[in-house]
Every structure is written in structure tokens, then in C-alpha cells.
Amino acid sequence: MAEVIFMPRLSDTMVVGTVVKWQKKIGEKILEGDIIAEIETDKAIQELEAEYNSTLLYIGIKEGESAPVNSVLAILGSENEDISSLLKQNKINNNYKRIFISPLAKKLAFDKGILLDNIKGTGINGRIIKKDIERYIDNNLDDDDKKSSNEVNHSNIRKIISKRLINSKIESPHYSLFIEVIMDNLIKLRDSINEKKDLDKISFNDLIVKASALAIKENTKINSSWTEKSILYHNKINIGIAVALEDGLIVPVINQVDEKSLRQISFEIKEKVIKAKEKKIKSNELEGSTFTVSNLGMFGIDSFTSIINQPNSCILSVGSIKKKPIINNDKIVIGHTTKFTLTCDHRIIDGAVGSDYLKSLKHLLQEPLNIMI
């Protein structure tokens, strides 16, 4: 019997999905495990896998189209099966506005801040093409070829980020603790590790992520989440790594960091950052974090505070490594320091608990051989 396949909710924050590509054509046979289509969510592009043998009888959302979760995506069934009753029952003309646009036109419109609702497509079946965007730009420039402002529609990921950050800031009473760490020994350790030319380089962020997990192991209350009925203390230390994308922020998760080698952690971070930027990361790789590290030091930021990534109780903000005069054995010497900020949910983490965590982190970073153990 034929079955209607609806636009799936592929992440906990997904509201709308876009069909990037159909891997099967109408009338084509499908085997269990075959990839039917590629769906873009608010976080990544994911593959839709067939759960049983069937034939693709109907496509409800074409390539490049977007539709809300639970819209009719396709109908699967037996070869030549009559699906007229299903079409009528499910009102296949999904009640949403479809915008047909070429990838090149879509990028140009985004760069110029143009609302697609204002564009009439002249391509096949009314598809918006690059020339339509260019024509709109030419017709709407003022005498000086300048505009005082550009309006850009919110992307799905930007809408979700906005909602989650507002909720976090409202629900969690934030406070922040600051500490400065001498990094010279960590610099020496990293240089020593990276002397082996046949191996991938270890970054300072890799070392900090591992140290943050080991510090949690010494201060287990940090590894917690608030619920309405109780506080959850997590047994596994899963670190979320904040990654900046072109249209927002995403947090891939490295599981059980405290149990992994430095090189394994480094490999997983690199792999998931690449997948996130290419929108190929899977939803389960973005879930289950118990603590988050946000590093803007690589962008030259001295210090900053972050909004907690719920349901975590803390987020660690990492600044840049700065060369400066420091006091060592009552003498002024030139050294390197980094400023760390721990932002905590005061419902769970008291100041003393957060302070103890930062002391452990500082010790690990200033005596970094402990990170390698």
C-alpha cells in the first residue's frame, strides 16, 4: 500500500526544510537503505534514507523548494499503484509559497539584501535567475547608485539562534568569572608536539578543549543541566565547539573528550568543523553537549563573555594569546597570557564552584604535561 512521506523534522530546532537534490526519479525503484533525497535543515544538509523497498510514485517538493515540517514530500508504493485517493486525501498542493531560484541568483540576492518576494522570475516555470536579480538591482538604484540600507530576510538558522539565545538569557541567571593564564609552557608543549612533520598539527584550541574536559573531571558539578524538577549531573563529558558560519553559529559536539587522546580530539574537531561549514554535519553530531567552548582568540579578541548554550550550565570563552610583561619570581619578564571567561547559570553553579573549575583549568594549562596523561 502506498505511503505518504512528509518533510521530516531532522533536528530539534527544524521548522522548514529545503530539498537540495532528489537522488531518485518518479517511477524508479528504491531499495531499503537507498538515499532518496538530500534535505537542508537550519543546521546542515542531511540524507533521507529509505526504510523499505518501494517505488517513488510522487514528488511533492521539487529541488530547490522549501516547505514546513510535515508537508507532503513524496509518495512511495508499489509500481504503477493508483495513488489518486492519497493525492486527494492529503491535498498535495502544500499550503506554502514556493520560490524557484537558481543557486547563483540566490547568492546574489543574499549578498545584495534583496527580498525574493519582490522578484518575478523569467526562467523556466517562473524560476528566478541571475538576470532577474541584476535587473531588479538596476531598476531600484537611486540617482547616486547608493542605498541607505539593505534588507535581508532572516535565514532559518538565524531565526533559531535568535530564539535560543533569548530564551537562554531570560531563563538562565548569567554571571561570569574571569581569569588570566600564563601560556608559555603550553606554547612550548605545542611546539614540541608539532615537530613531527608527518602528523597533523595540534592547535591551541585542541589543547584547551582537552584541558577543559579534564578540569570538569576534577569539578563534576560543572557538568550539569537544570530541569524544572531536578539538576542533572552528566556522567559523560561532551564538549560543544562553537563554530562561526556565514549565516550563524553552530555547535558540533565531541563526545567523551576526557577519554580521548589529544590527536583524536584534534581530528574530530577538524572533521566536524569542515562538515559544519559544508552543511554536511548530521543532527546527532550537534546534540548532547554538556559544556561548551567558544574561542575567538584566533580572531584577535582579547576577552569576551558568551551566552550559555542550553541545556549546559556553563560556557568557556577563550581570548587570544598576548605577549606582555609578567611577574615571575618577583622579576618582570616577557611572557604570554590568555584571558578566559567562564559564564555560569547561577541556578546550578555557585561562584565557588565556578572558581574551583577555573583554578583547575589554569593549573592544567600552566603545567600542560598533565594534559597528555
Secondary structure, 3 states (H helix, E strand, C coil): CCEEEECCCCCCCCCEEEEEEECCCCCCEECCCCEEEEEECCCCEEEEECCCCEEEEEECCCCCCEEECCCEEEEEECCCCCCHHHHHHCCCCCCCCCCCECHHHHHHHHHHCCCHHHCCCCCHHHCECHHHHHHHHHHHCCCCCCCCCCCCCCCHHHHHHHHHHHHHHHHCCEEEEEEEEECHHHHHHHHHHCCCCCCCCCCHHHHHHHHHHHHHHHCHHHCEEECCCCEEECCCCCEEECEEECCEEECCEECCHHHCCHHHHHHHHHHHHHHHHCCCCCHHHHCCCCEEEEECHHHCCCCCCCCCCCCCCEEEEEEEEEEEEEEECCEEEEEEEEEEEEEEECCCCCHHHHHHHHHHHHHHHHCCHHHHC
